[in-house]
Amino acid sequence: MKEINITEQIKYIGVDDKTIDLFEGQYVVPNGISYNSYLIKDEKNVIMDTVDKRATEEWFKKLEKELENEKPDYLVVSHMEPDHAANIQKLTEKYPNMKIIGNEKTFTFIQQFFDIQKLEERKIVVKEGDTISTGKHTLQFFMAPMVHWPEVMVTYEQTEKILFTADGFGKFGTLDTDEEWTCEARRYYFNIVGKYGAQVQQLLKKAANLEIKTICPLHGPILKENLDFYIQKYDIWSKYEPEDEGVLIAYASIYGNTKEAAQEMVSILKEKGVEKIAITDLARDDMAEAIEDAFRYDKMILAASSYNMGVFPFMEQFLHHLQGKHFQNRKVGIIENGTWAPSAGKCMREILEKMRNIEICPTVVTIRSKMNEQNKKEMQQLAEEMIGGDNNEI
């Protein structure tokens, strides 16, 4: 990975992980992940978070190179999740005079993860708005509970106007991955932070009072240009507002007949002028990407087979994921399939009705084993209900 410069005195010491298969044990990351860490060189040297244990050796080499035989005076712990905090113990053992900066909850978690000698003597507990001078730089701390753990805090460096945002503004993918920011940042946000939109809104309000020239997250690229674009995305996402007008068609099919209906629905919507349509096989495609698309678009059609007097498990799993992440403010259509006792539609509706501000279209298409001409007419009606009878709405 090429050398990354933040500023003359603030150095990037993070590590790209290209060998990881599942991030947080569940999210597919085809382009890996970065564990970002930073070093502020000053009269007092400050490390901003450590990295995952998978990157320990490379991280310590980078740290020692940038320290240039000096020692760190402080470690700021923004977030105690192991992909950022795994090396706290080793760091404290290597540098016994280094102080640890965190909030009360930070140190509760540190004691759960590690056994650090003389922790009481080494810890510096900060509260909302507190500042610490390191010489030419001044660090100011703002609490960001549940973005996305309760101890999370962000740090604003007042001199160079840099906001260290913990998991905020993070993205899947290594730093040398050549890809557009939005898709993998959106997939990251909704699957990891998405439940806590209200807390993200609170953090954005705090950030609005700061002059920010650079955003340094704990995953993904350092953001230096067009910051309004990234902040606007976070504002939309955290308000649970649709980002684009379009339709996600999510299906769960056992033998392919429900899949055929979902594909027919794509054709119908295209004929009616809908330009943005995403379709996903919940049994085979990436569930995290399906969740991302559900939040991205303002409309969704669910097509599922009945199963054990309920709904095919992949659809049930998808809907429970959405419910847990506070999915809301969307229009949804339902297509069910059942050979003798269709139950999928009722099951899907029951889960949807537990969500906030979900408009369910009146027409529920019930397929008996295999789609017929009557079903196609019903799907035409469902499409009209989805787009409100006006092809220009989407």
KAVEN-V987487 format. One record per helix or strand of 3 or more residues. SS is the DSSP state (hx for helix, st for strand). FROM is the first residue (numbers start at 1). LEN is the number of residues. Records with the same first field share a line. If there is no record, write none. Layout:
# KAVEN-V987487
SS=FROM-LEN + FROM-LEN
This chain:
# KAVEN-V987487
st=10-3 + 15-3 + 33-3 + 38-3 + 46-3 + 74-3 + 99-4 + 123-3 + 131-3 + 138-6 + 153-5 + 162-3 + 214-3 + 244-9 + 277-5 + 297-11 + 328-10 + 356-12
hx=53-15 + 82-4 + 88-7 + 104-10 + 119-4 + 181-27 + 227-12 + 257-15 + 287-10 + 313-12 + 344-9 + 373-15 + 391-3
